[in-house]
Amino acid sequence: MVKRTFKFNKMKPTIDIFIKSHKPDYKFLQYCLQSIAKYATGVNKIILVVPIGGAVEFLKYRPESLP
């Protein structure tokens, strides 16, 4: 029997979050993003996909706590 030893990187893991949304969900998306900002750790990127022209509409609902 062959024994193998693995050395794990002691860096904290990071994640990317992918969210696809549409105009009817923007008001709820605000709460989702606030929750991620408050409770999630190790988040590298939040990728938000909205329909063309939806970004301007989304900015009306954007939480102040997000950059």
C-alpha positions as CSV (number, residue, x, y, z in Angstrom):
1,M,0.0,0.0,0.0
2,V,1.3,3.4,-0.9
3,K,0.7,6.3,1.5
4,R,0.4,9.8,0.2
5,T,0.7,12.9,2.1
6,F,-1.1,16.0,0.9
7,K,-0.1,19.5,1.9
8,F,-3.1,21.9,1.8
9,N,-2.6,25.6,1.2
10,K,-3.5,27.4,4.4
11,M,-4.8,30.4,2.5
12,K,-8.5,31.2,3.1
13,P,-10.7,30.1,0.2
14,T,-12.4,32.7,-1.9
15,I,-15.5,32.5,-4.0
16,D,-17.1,34.3,-6.9
17,I,-20.9,34.9,-6.8
18,F,-22.8,34.9,-10.0
19,I,-26.3,36.5,-10.0
20,K,-28.6,36.8,-13.0
21,S,-31.5,39.2,-12.4
22,H,-34.3,41.0,-14.2
23,K,-36.2,44.3,-13.5
24,P,-39.0,42.8,-11.3
25,D,-36.4,41.3,-9.0
26,Y,-34.2,44.5,-8.5
27,K,-35.8,45.5,-5.2
28,F,-35.1,42.0,-3.8
29,L,-31.6,42.0,-5.3
30,Q,-30.9,44.9,-3.0
31,Y,-31.4,42.7,0.0
32,C,-29.4,39.9,-1.5
33,L,-26.4,42.2,-2.1
34,Q,-26.7,43.7,1.4
35,S,-26.7,40.3,2.9
36,I,-23.7,39.2,1.0
37,A,-21.8,42.4,2.1
38,K,-22.8,41.8,5.7
39,Y,-22.4,38.1,6.2
40,A,-20.4,36.5,3.4
41,T,-16.6,36.1,3.8
42,G,-14.0,35.2,1.2
43,V,-16.0,36.8,-1.7
44,N,-13.6,37.7,-4.5
45,K,-16.2,39.0,-7.0
46,I,-19.9,39.4,-7.4
47,I,-20.9,39.0,-11.1
48,L,-24.2,40.6,-11.8
49,V,-25.9,40.0,-15.1
50,V,-28.9,42.1,-16.1
51,P,-30.6,42.7,-19.5
52,I,-29.2,45.4,-21.8
53,G,-30.4,48.7,-20.4
54,G,-31.1,47.1,-17.0
55,A,-28.0,48.4,-15.4
56,V,-29.3,51.9,-15.3
57,E,-32.6,50.8,-13.8
58,F,-30.7,48.6,-11.2
59,L,-28.7,51.6,-10.0
60,K,-31.9,53.1,-8.6
61,Y,-32.1,50.1,-6.2
62,R,-28.4,49.8,-5.5
63,P,-27.7,49.7,-1.7
64,E,-25.7,52.6,-0.4
65,S,-23.4,50.2,1.5
66,L,-22.0,48.8,-1.8
67,P,-19.3,50.3,-3.8
